[in-house]
Amino acid sequence: MDDDDRCEWRGRSNAHVGGDGREWRRWSALVATVWIQAVTGTNFDFSAYSSALKSSLGVSQQTLNYLATASDLGKAFGWSSGLALLYMPLPAVLLLSAALGLAAYVVQYCVLLSSSPSRPAIPYPVVFLACLVAGCSICWFNTVCFVVCTRSFSASSRPLALSLSTSFNGLSAAFYTLFANALAPYTASVYLLLNAILPLAISLLALPVILICRQQDRHNIHSKPEHDERVFLGFYILAVVTGVYLVILGSFTSTGSTAWVVLSGAMALLALPLIIPAASCCSDVDISGPEDYAMPLNNGDPQKPLLISNDQYQSEYQLQGCCYGTILEKGRVLVLGEEHSAKRLLRCVDFWLYYTAYFCGATVGLVYSNNLGQIAQSLHRQSELTMLLAVYSSCSFFGRLLSALPEFLHRKVSFARTGWLAAALVPMPMAFFLLWNSEGENTLVAGTALIGLSSGFIFAAAVSVTAELFGPNSIGMNHNILITNIPLGSLLYGQIAALVYDANGLRKMVQDNGTGRVETMIVCMGARCYSTTFLVWGCITLLGLASSIALFFRTRQAYADRRSSFKHRSQVSS
């Protein structure tokens, strides 16, 4: 880098961000992603209308399970959003995501409307395809939010932005429950109508912010970590208040004017973070400093990144000091941040331990939430389904928020992120064995809360773990490979639950509302419907916990080496 370039870089790094608009743009972008994520976790309210869908279609529990699998299978096509970004601007991808979700949920809504004999029934394959498209649209929304956060925040602040944004995805079911209580309580079809309309409405509301989210901003980010952490702390405090509000008030089925008051309060809390970008417009914050810098190191090579952050520089520094052939020793990750191609990833033992931990952990929790409607129905607690959905959603949200703890505590607590992952899996088998061995009234609530907390943490932490273990530049491909476990687990674990349910159920004759034909449907009531399933799921999550512990022991040296390198560099610079 010559003297002119160095002077230009120093001039940019000492600029006042409040003066050129980048400061308020990035915080506005974060608020926009929070709004989008808060209403696009539409797969989490499947249990609210699954029983009605099963009745309208006149299908068995196994056939209904295939619809839940289809929604999760749609996530396997999440890579298509990255392909779309190569040919379409970001706002267009956002609107296309909303259009896909609108079409998918309108089809499912029409299935419930087909209860009238004058309306033709929609074929099951069409409903299956609609569920698949709905799952794909969720991944598209997630990609948009990920890109917005990447463009708007530096490497040191990006994990906090991503964690905060994805956390609100766990609150989607709670927000939808509040809307349903206000509009049409005890009506399953209202959830499908809201799933179709709300993401589109919020996308249009967030569109102006997405339009001004410039790709070149990622090359002009100069932030002071201490300043950003204080602002993020404010965001997280507001998030905790929102979660507590939904836990306390969203857990009760309210109707009429009370429901509208509760919903208005939740919407006010969701809008409250707008104070932060508004305040940044009125302040002139000097965010220059040595803590988080970016230097142009591409030497004119357009194939290399224009900017490289401290974290990336540290990874290159580590790589220079070790032989390329020893980065992986018997499939073990020895250096964090080393890029892994797909072929190399699949030959890495640590990846398969990570895959197993996710497959036998968070994915089981997701399948549990999909079956929550039938679980409540079989235990004669259908009237408490709204409360159970709110508990799962809120606890999933708090679990996602807790995944940001390593970012806030990294200066005080030296603990590998894979260790946090293993600790987060501990409540999962405890919850399933509790559900299997106890039939108390509060057991279902406690188990649901533990499962939501554990799976929420893993969902949010997985992006950062994947980037650290297998390279930040390959995260798009590698994370999509990782989440292939979701449709596989949804099919396997859902099939286990369906087989146990049908084996303990009784055949019941029902009339198909569309054709008038009499169909046979299996209905199961009592604790036996899911007792064996809880036992099997508990044993599976024990395997996931064991895999996560093994991953921690295999990678803790890599984390220790990184901490030592940071300390050494700090001593040299001082």
C-alpha positions as CSV (number, residue, x, y, z in Angstrom):
1,M,0.0,0.0,0.0
2,D,1.6,3.3,-1.1
3,D,1.6,6.6,0.9
4,D,-1.3,8.1,-1.0
5,D,-3.5,5.0,-0.4
6,R,-2.4,5.0,3.3
7,C,-3.3,8.6,3.8
8,E,-6.7,8.1,2.0
9,W,-7.4,5.1,4.2
10,R,-6.5,7.0,7.4
11,G,-8.7,9.8,6.3
12,R,-11.7,7.5,5.9
13,S,-11.1,5.7,9.2
14,N,-11.1,9.0,11.1
15,A,-14.3,10.2,9.4
16,H,-17.3,11.0,11.5
17,V,-19.9,8.4,10.6
18,G,-22.8,10.5,11.9
19,G,-22.0,13.1,9.2
20,D,-22.2,10.9,6.1
21,G,-25.2,8.8,7.0
22,R,-23.6,5.4,7.4
23,E,-24.2,5.3,11.1
24,W,-28.0,5.7,11.0
25,R,-28.2,3.5,7.9
26,R,-26.6,0.5,9.6
27,W,-28.7,0.7,12.7
28,S,-31.9,1.2,10.6
29,A,-30.8,-1.9,8.7
30,L,-30.6,-3.9,11.9
31,V,-34.1,-2.7,13.0
32,A,-35.4,-3.8,9.5
33,T,-33.9,-7.3,9.8
34,V,-35.4,-7.6,13.3
35,W,-38.8,-6.8,12.0
36,I,-38.5,-9.2,9.1
37,Q,-37.3,-12.0,11.3
38,A,-40.0,-11.4,13.8
39,V,-42.7,-12.4,11.3
40,T,-41.0,-14.8,9.0
41,G,-40.6,-17.8,11.3
42,T,-43.9,-19.1,10.0
43,N,-42.9,-22.7,10.4
44,F,-43.1,-22.4,14.2
45,D,-46.9,-22.0,14.2
46,F,-47.5,-25.2,12.2
47,S,-48.9,-26.9,15.3
48,A,-51.6,-24.2,15.6
49,Y,-53.4,-25.3,12.5
50,S,-52.0,-28.8,11.9
51,S,-55.0,-30.6,13.4
52,A,-57.4,-28.6,11.3
53,L,-55.3,-29.3,8.2
54,K,-55.3,-33.0,9.1
55,S,-59.1,-33.0,9.5
56,S,-59.7,-31.1,6.2
57,L,-57.4,-33.3,4.2
58,G,-58.7,-36.5,5.9
59,V,-55.2,-37.9,6.3
60,S,-53.4,-40.0,8.9
61,Q,-50.7,-38.7,11.3
62,Q,-48.0,-40.1,9.1
63,T,-49.3,-38.3,6.0
64,L,-49.6,-35.1,8.0
65,N,-46.0,-35.5,9.1
66,Y,-44.9,-35.5,5.4
67,L,-46.3,-31.9,5.2
68,A,-44.1,-30.8,8.1
69,T,-41.2,-32.6,6.4
70,A,-41.9,-30.7,3.2
71,S,-41.7,-27.4,5.0
72,D,-38.3,-28.4,6.3
73,L,-37.2,-29.9,3.0
74,G,-37.8,-26.4,1.5
75,K,-34.9,-25.2,3.5
76,A,-32.6,-27.6,1.6
77,F,-33.2,-25.3,-1.4
78,G,-32.0,-22.3,0.5
79,W,-29.0,-22.1,-1.7
80,S,-31.3,-20.8,-4.5
81,S,-31.5,-17.5,-2.6
82,G,-27.7,-17.1,-3.1
83,L,-28.1,-17.9,-6.7
84,A,-30.9,-15.3,-7.0
85,L,-28.6,-12.6,-5.5
86,L,-26.1,-13.1,-8.3
87,Y,-28.7,-11.9,-10.8
88,M,-31.2,-9.8,-8.8
89,P,-30.8,-6.8,-6.5
90,L,-31.4,-7.4,-2.8
91,P,-34.8,-5.6,-2.6
92,A,-36.1,-7.8,-5.5
93,V,-35.0,-11.0,-3.6
94,L,-36.9,-9.7,-0.5
95,L,-40.1,-9.1,-2.4
96,L,-39.8,-12.4,-4.2
97,S,-39.4,-14.2,-0.8
98,A,-42.7,-12.5,0.3
99,A,-44.4,-13.5,-2.9
100,L,-43.4,-17.2,-2.5
101,G,-44.7,-17.2,1.1
102,L,-47.9,-15.5,0.0
103,A,-48.7,-18.1,-2.7
104,A,-47.7,-21.1,-0.5
105,Y,-49.9,-20.1,2.5
106,V,-52.8,-19.0,0.4
107,V,-53.0,-22.5,-1.0
108,Q,-53.0,-24.0,2.5
109,Y,-55.6,-21.5,3.6
110,C,-57.8,-22.6,0.7
111,V,-57.6,-26.2,2.0
112,L,-59.3,-25.1,5.2
113,L,-61.9,-23.2,3.3
114,S,-62.7,-26.3,1.3
115,S,-64.9,-27.4,4.3
116,S,-67.8,-26.0,2.2
117,P,-69.2,-28.7,-0.1
118,S,-69.4,-26.1,-2.9
119,R,-65.6,-25.7,-2.9
120,P,-63.4,-28.3,-4.6
121,A,-60.8,-29.9,-2.4
122,I,-57.1,-29.2,-3.2
123,P,-55.1,-32.3,-4.0
124,Y,-52.6,-33.4,-1.4
125,P,-49.6,-33.2,-3.8
126,V,-50.4,-29.5,-4.3
127,V,-50.5,-28.9,-0.6
128,F,-47.2,-30.8,-0.2
129,L,-45.6,-28.5,-2.9
130,A,-47.0,-25.4,-1.1
131,C,-45.4,-26.5,2.2
132,L,-42.1,-27.0,0.4
133,V,-42.3,-23.5,-1.2
134,A,-43.2,-22.0,2.2
135,G,-40.1,-23.5,3.8
136,C,-37.9,-22.2,0.9
137,S,-39.3,-18.7,1.3
138,I,-38.2,-18.7,5.0
139,C,-34.6,-19.4,3.9
140,W,-34.8,-16.6,1.3
141,F,-35.8,-14.1,4.1
142,N,-32.9,-15.4,6.3
143,T,-30.5,-14.8,3.4
144,V,-31.7,-11.3,2.9
145,C,-31.2,-10.5,6.6
146,F,-27.8,-12.1,6.6
147,V,-26.6,-10.1,3.7
148,V,-28.0,-6.8,5.2
149,C,-26.1,-7.5,8.5
150,T,-22.9,-8.4,6.6
151,R,-23.0,-5.2,4.6
152,S,-23.8,-3.0,7.5
153,F,-21.5,-4.2,10.3
154,S,-17.8,-4.9,10.8
155,A,-16.4,-8.3,11.6
156,S,-16.3,-7.6,15.3
157,S,-19.9,-6.4,15.5
158,R,-21.4,-8.8,12.9
159,P,-22.0,-11.8,15.2
160,L,-24.0,-9.6,17.6
161,A,-26.1,-8.2,14.8
162,L,-26.8,-11.7,13.4
163,S,-27.6,-13.1,16.8
164,L,-30.0,-10.3,17.6
165,S,-31.7,-10.5,14.2
166,T,-32.1,-14.3,14.2
167,S,-33.3,-14.2,17.8
168,F,-36.5,-12.5,16.8
169,N,-37.3,-15.3,14.4
170,G,-38.0,-17.4,17.5
171,L,-40.7,-14.9,18.6
172,S,-42.8,-15.4,15.4
173,A,-45.2,-17.9,16.9
174,A,-45.8,-15.6,19.9
175,F,-46.5,-12.6,17.6
176,Y,-48.9,-14.7,15.4
177,T,-50.7,-15.9,18.5
178,L,-51.3,-12.4,19.6
179,F,-52.6,-11.4,16.1
180,A,-54.8,-14.5,16.0
181,N,-56.3,-13.8,19.5
182,A,-57.2,-10.3,18.4
183,L,-58.6,-11.2,15.0
184,A,-60.3,-14.6,15.4
185,P,-59.4,-16.6,18.5
186,Y,-59.8,-20.4,18.4
187,T,-59.8,-20.2,14.5
188,A,-57.0,-22.2,13.0
189,S,-57.3,-20.8,9.5
190,V,-56.4,-17.3,10.7
191,Y,-52.8,-18.4,11.2
192,L,-52.5,-19.4,7.6
193,L,-53.9,-16.1,6.5
194,L,-51.5,-14.2,8.7
195,N,-48.6,-16.3,7.5
196,A,-49.4,-15.2,4.0
197,I,-50.0,-11.4,4.6
198,L,-47.8,-10.3,7.5
199,P,-44.4,-11.1,5.9
200,L,-45.4,-9.3,2.7
201,A,-46.6,-6.3,4.7
202,I,-43.4,-6.1,6.8
203,S,-41.3,-6.6,3.7
204,L,-42.9,-3.5,2.1
205,L,-42.4,-1.6,5.3
206,A,-38.7,-2.5,5.5
207,L,-38.2,-2.0,1.7
208,P,-37.0,1.7,1.9
209,V,-34.2,0.7,4.4
210,I,-33.2,-2.3,2.2
211,L,-33.0,0.0,-0.8
212,I,-30.4,2.3,0.9
213,C,-28.4,-0.7,2.1
214,R,-25.4,-0.3,-0.2
215,Q,-23.1,-3.0,-1.1
216,Q,-20.1,-0.7,-1.0
217,D,-20.8,0.1,2.7
218,R,-19.2,-3.2,3.7
219,H,-15.9,-1.7,2.4
220,N,-16.3,1.5,4.4
221,I,-17.1,0.2,7.8
222,H,-14.9,1.7,10.6
223,S,-16.5,1.1,13.9
224,K,-15.3,1.3,17.5
225,P,-16.2,-2.0,19.3
226,E,-16.8,-0.4,22.7
227,H,-19.3,2.1,21.1
228,D,-21.0,-0.7,19.2
229,E,-21.2,-3.0,22.2
230,R,-23.0,-0.3,24.2
231,V,-25.5,0.2,21.5
232,F,-26.0,-3.6,21.1
233,L,-26.5,-3.8,24.8
234,G,-29.4,-1.4,24.5
235,F,-30.8,-3.5,21.7
236,Y,-30.6,-6.6,23.8
237,I,-32.2,-5.0,26.8
238,L,-35.2,-4.0,24.6
239,A,-35.2,-7.6,23.3
240,V,-35.3,-9.1,26.7
241,V,-38.2,-6.7,27.7
242,T,-40.1,-7.8,24.6
243,G,-39.5,-11.5,25.4
244,V,-40.6,-11.1,29.0
245,Y,-43.7,-9.2,27.9
246,L,-44.7,-12.0,25.5
247,V,-44.0,-14.7,28.1
248,I,-46.2,-13.0,30.7
249,L,-49.1,-11.7,28.6
250,G,-48.8,-13.9,25.5
251,S,-49.2,-17.1,27.4
252,F,-52.8,-16.4,28.1
253,T,-55.6,-16.6,25.6
254,S,-57.2,-13.2,25.6
255,T,-60.0,-12.0,23.4
256,G,-61.8,-8.8,22.4
257,S,-60.4,-5.4,23.5
258,T,-57.9,-7.1,25.9
259,A,-56.3,-9.0,23.0
260,W,-55.9,-5.7,21.0
261,V,-54.3,-4.0,24.0
262,V,-51.8,-6.8,24.4
263,L,-51.1,-6.8,20.7
264,S,-50.6,-3.0,20.6
265,G,-48.1,-3.3,23.4
266,A,-46.1,-5.9,21.6
267,M,-46.1,-3.8,18.4
268,A,-44.9,-0.8,20.4
269,L,-42.0,-2.8,21.8
270,L,-41.1,-4.0,18.4
271,A,-41.1,-0.4,17.1
272,L,-39.1,0.9,20.1
273,P,-35.6,0.1,18.7
274,L,-36.2,2.9,16.1
275,I,-35.1,5.2,18.8
276,I,-31.5,4.1,18.3
277,P,-31.1,5.0,14.5
278,A,-33.1,8.2,15.2
279,A,-30.7,9.2,18.0
280,S,-27.7,8.4,15.7
281,C,-29.0,11.1,13.3
282,C,-28.6,13.7,16.0
283,S,-25.2,12.6,17.2
284,D,-21.8,12.9,15.8
285,V,-19.9,9.8,17.0
286,D,-16.2,9.6,16.4
287,I,-15.7,5.9,15.9
288,S,-12.1,5.9,14.8
289,G,-9.6,3.8,16.7
290,P,-7.3,0.9,16.5
291,E,-9.7,-1.7,17.9
292,D,-11.4,-2.6,14.6
293,Y,-9.6,-1.6,11.4
294,A,-9.7,-2.7,7.8
295,M,-6.8,-2.3,5.4
296,P,-6.8,-2.7,1.6
297,L,-4.7,-5.7,1.1
298,N,-5.9,-7.1,-2.2
299,N,-2.9,-5.6,-4.1
300,G,-5.0,-5.0,-7.1
301,D,-6.3,-8.5,-7.3
302,P,-10.1,-8.4,-7.9
303,Q,-10.4,-12.0,-6.8
304,K,-9.3,-11.2,-3.3
305,P,-11.4,-9.3,-0.8
306,L,-10.8,-5.5,-0.9
307,L,-10.7,-5.3,2.9
308,I,-9.5,-7.7,5.5
309,S,-10.4,-7.4,9.1
310,N,-8.5,-8.1,12.3
311,D,-10.1,-11.6,12.6
312,Q,-9.2,-12.5,9.0
313,Y,-5.7,-11.0,9.4
314,Q,-5.3,-13.2,12.5
315,S,-6.3,-16.3,10.6
316,E,-3.8,-15.5,7.8
317,Y,-1.1,-14.8,10.4
318,Q,-1.8,-18.3,11.9
319,L,-1.7,-20.0,8.6
320,Q,1.7,-18.5,7.7
321,G,3.1,-20.1,10.8
322,C,2.0,-23.7,10.1
323,C,2.3,-26.2,7.3
324,Y,-0.8,-26.4,5.1
325,G,-0.8,-30.1,5.3
326,T,-1.1,-30.1,9.1
327,I,-4.2,-27.9,9.4
328,L,-6.3,-31.0,9.6
329,E,-4.9,-33.9,11.6
330,K,-7.0,-37.0,11.3
331,G,-10.0,-34.8,10.5
332,R,-9.4,-32.4,13.4
333,V,-9.6,-28.6,13.1
334,L,-6.3,-27.2,14.4
335,V,-6.7,-23.6,13.2
336,L,-9.9,-21.6,13.4
337,G,-11.1,-19.8,10.3
338,E,-9.4,-22.1,7.8
339,E,-11.5,-22.3,4.6
340,H,-13.0,-25.7,3.8
341,S,-14.3,-26.8,0.4
342,A,-17.3,-29.1,0.3
343,K,-15.0,-32.1,-0.4
344,R,-12.7,-31.3,2.4
345,L,-15.6,-30.5,4.7
346,L,-17.1,-34.0,4.2
347,R,-13.8,-35.6,5.0
348,C,-13.5,-33.8,8.3
349,V,-14.4,-35.8,11.4
350,D,-15.2,-32.6,13.4
351,F,-17.8,-31.7,10.8
352,W,-19.6,-35.0,11.3
353,L,-19.5,-34.6,15.1
354,Y,-21.0,-31.1,14.6
355,Y,-23.6,-32.5,12.1
356,T,-24.6,-35.2,14.6
357,A,-24.9,-32.7,17.5
358,Y,-27.2,-30.5,15.4
359,F,-29.1,-33.5,13.9
360,C,-29.7,-35.1,17.3
361,G,-30.3,-31.8,19.1
362,A,-31.9,-28.7,17.6
363,T,-33.6,-30.7,14.9
364,V,-35.4,-32.9,17.4
365,G,-36.6,-29.7,19.2
366,L,-38.0,-28.4,15.8
367,V,-39.9,-31.7,15.2
368,Y,-41.3,-31.4,18.8
369,S,-42.7,-28.0,18.0
370,N,-44.3,-29.3,14.8
371,N,-46.0,-32.0,16.9
372,L,-47.1,-29.7,19.7
373,G,-50.6,-29.4,18.4
374,Q,-51.2,-33.2,18.4
375,I,-49.4,-33.6,21.7
376,A,-51.7,-31.1,23.4
377,Q,-54.8,-32.6,21.7
378,S,-53.9,-36.2,22.8
379,L,-53.4,-35.0,26.4
380,H,-56.9,-33.2,26.4
381,R,-55.1,-29.8,26.6
382,Q,-56.1,-28.4,23.2
383,S,-57.3,-25.2,25.0
384,E,-53.8,-24.6,26.3
385,L,-52.2,-24.8,22.8
386,T,-51.9,-21.0,22.5
387,M,-50.1,-20.8,25.8
388,L,-47.8,-23.7,24.9
389,L,-46.9,-22.0,21.5
390,A,-46.1,-18.8,23.3
391,V,-43.9,-20.6,25.9
392,Y,-42.0,-22.5,23.2
393,S,-41.6,-19.3,21.0
394,S,-40.5,-17.1,23.9
395,C,-38.0,-19.6,25.3
396,S,-36.6,-20.2,21.8
397,F,-36.2,-16.5,21.6
398,F,-34.3,-16.3,24.9
399,G,-32.2,-19.2,23.9
400,R,-31.2,-17.3,20.7
401,L,-30.4,-14.2,22.7
402,L,-28.2,-16.3,25.1
403,S,-26.2,-17.4,22.1
404,A,-24.7,-13.8,22.1
405,L,-23.1,-14.4,25.5
406,P,-19.7,-15.5,24.1
407,E,-19.5,-12.2,22.2
408,F,-20.1,-10.1,25.4
409,L,-18.0,-12.3,27.6
410,H,-15.0,-13.0,25.4
411,R,-12.8,-10.6,27.2
412,K,-13.6,-12.2,30.6
413,V,-14.4,-15.8,30.0
414,S,-12.1,-18.0,28.0
415,F,-14.4,-20.8,26.8
416,A,-14.6,-22.3,23.3
417,R,-17.8,-21.7,21.4
418,T,-18.2,-25.4,20.9
419,G,-18.2,-25.7,24.7
420,W,-21.2,-23.3,24.8
421,L,-22.9,-25.5,22.2
422,A,-22.4,-28.6,24.3
423,A,-23.8,-26.8,27.4
424,A,-26.8,-25.6,25.5
425,L,-27.7,-29.3,24.6
426,V,-27.8,-30.4,28.2
427,P,-31.5,-29.3,28.8
428,M,-32.8,-31.2,25.8
429,P,-32.5,-34.9,27.0
430,M,-33.6,-33.7,30.5
431,A,-36.8,-32.3,29.0
432,F,-37.7,-35.4,27.0
433,F,-37.0,-37.8,29.9
434,L,-39.1,-35.5,32.1
435,L,-42.0,-35.6,29.6
436,W,-41.7,-39.4,29.4
437,N,-41.5,-40.1,33.1
438,S,-44.0,-37.6,34.5
439,E,-47.7,-36.7,33.8
440,G,-48.0,-33.6,36.0
441,E,-49.9,-30.6,34.7
442,N,-46.9,-28.4,34.7
443,T,-44.6,-31.0,33.1
444,L,-45.6,-30.2,29.6
445,V,-45.0,-26.5,30.1
446,A,-41.6,-27.1,31.7
447,G,-40.5,-29.6,29.0
448,T,-41.6,-27.2,26.2
449,A,-39.7,-24.3,27.8
450,L,-36.5,-26.4,28.1
451,I,-36.7,-27.7,24.6
452,G,-37.4,-24.2,23.2
453,L,-34.4,-22.7,25.2
454,S,-32.0,-25.4,24.0
455,S,-32.9,-25.5,20.4
456,G,-33.1,-21.7,20.1
457,F,-29.5,-21.4,21.3
458,I,-28.2,-23.9,18.8
459,F,-30.1,-22.4,15.9
460,A,-28.6,-19.0,16.5
461,A,-25.1,-20.1,17.4
462,A,-24.7,-22.5,14.5
463,V,-23.8,-19.7,12.0
464,S,-20.9,-18.5,14.1
465,V,-19.7,-22.0,14.9
466,T,-19.7,-22.9,11.2
467,A,-17.8,-19.8,10.3
468,E,-15.2,-20.3,13.0
469,L,-14.6,-24.0,12.4
470,F,-14.8,-24.2,8.6
471,G,-14.1,-20.7,7.3
472,P,-16.1,-17.4,7.1
473,N,-15.9,-17.2,3.3
474,S,-17.3,-20.7,2.8
475,I,-20.2,-20.2,5.3
476,G,-22.9,-20.0,2.7
477,M,-22.1,-23.4,1.2
478,N,-21.0,-25.1,4.4
479,H,-24.0,-24.0,6.4
480,N,-26.4,-25.2,3.7
481,I,-24.7,-28.6,3.9
482,L,-25.1,-28.6,7.7
483,I,-28.9,-27.8,7.6
484,T,-29.6,-30.7,5.3
485,N,-30.0,-32.5,8.6
486,I,-33.2,-30.6,9.2
487,P,-35.4,-32.3,6.5
488,L,-33.8,-35.7,7.2
489,G,-34.5,-35.3,10.9
490,S,-38.0,-34.0,10.3
491,L,-38.8,-37.1,8.3
492,L,-37.1,-39.6,10.6
493,Y,-38.2,-38.2,14.0
494,G,-41.7,-37.2,12.7
495,Q,-42.1,-40.7,11.3
496,I,-41.2,-42.2,14.7
497,A,-43.8,-40.0,16.4
498,A,-46.4,-40.8,13.7
499,L,-45.9,-44.6,14.0
500,V,-46.2,-44.5,17.8
501,Y,-49.3,-42.3,17.5
502,D,-51.1,-44.4,15.0
503,A,-50.1,-47.7,16.8
504,N,-51.9,-46.4,20.0
505,G,-54.8,-44.7,18.3
506,L,-58.3,-45.8,17.4
507,R,-59.8,-45.7,13.9
508,K,-62.5,-43.1,13.5
509,M,-64.8,-42.7,10.5
510,V,-65.0,-39.1,9.2
511,Q,-66.5,-37.6,6.1
512,D,-64.3,-35.8,3.6
513,N,-65.6,-32.2,3.4
514,G,-64.6,-31.8,-0.2
515,T,-65.8,-35.0,-1.8
516,G,-68.4,-36.3,0.7
517,R,-66.6,-39.6,0.9
518,V,-66.2,-41.4,4.2
519,E,-62.6,-41.7,5.2
520,T,-60.9,-43.6,8.1
521,M,-58.7,-41.5,10.4
522,I,-56.8,-42.6,13.4
523,V,-57.2,-40.5,16.5
524,C,-55.1,-41.2,19.7
525,M,-55.9,-39.8,23.2
526,G,-53.9,-40.2,26.3
527,A,-50.3,-40.2,27.5
528,R,-49.4,-43.4,25.6
529,C,-49.7,-41.5,22.3
530,Y,-46.3,-39.8,22.7
531,S,-44.7,-41.5,25.8
532,T,-42.6,-43.9,23.8
533,T,-41.7,-41.1,21.4
534,F,-40.4,-38.9,24.2
535,L,-38.2,-41.8,25.4
536,V,-36.7,-42.4,21.9
537,W,-36.2,-38.6,21.4
538,G,-34.5,-38.4,24.8
539,C,-32.0,-41.2,23.8
540,I,-31.4,-39.5,20.5
541,T,-30.6,-36.1,22.1
542,L,-28.2,-37.9,24.5
543,L,-26.3,-39.0,21.4
544,G,-26.3,-35.4,20.2
545,L,-24.9,-34.2,23.6
546,A,-22.1,-36.8,23.5
547,S,-21.2,-35.6,20.0
548,S,-21.1,-32.0,21.1
549,I,-18.8,-32.9,24.0
550,A,-16.5,-34.8,21.7
551,L,-16.4,-31.8,19.4
552,F,-15.5,-29.5,22.3
553,F,-12.6,-31.6,23.4
554,R,-11.3,-31.9,19.8
555,T,-11.5,-28.2,19.1
556,R,-10.6,-26.6,22.4
557,Q,-6.9,-26.5,21.5
558,A,-7.7,-24.5,18.4
559,Y,-9.6,-21.9,20.5
560,A,-6.8,-21.8,23.0
561,D,-4.2,-21.2,20.3
562,R,-6.3,-18.3,19.0
563,R,-6.5,-16.7,22.4
564,S,-2.7,-17.1,22.9
565,S,-2.1,-15.4,19.5
566,F,-4.4,-12.5,20.4
567,K,-2.5,-12.0,23.7
568,H,0.8,-12.2,22.0
569,R,-0.2,-9.6,19.4
570,S,-1.5,-7.3,22.2
571,Q,1.8,-7.5,24.0
572,V,3.7,-6.8,20.8
573,S,1.5,-3.8,19.9
574,S,1.8,-2.4,23.4
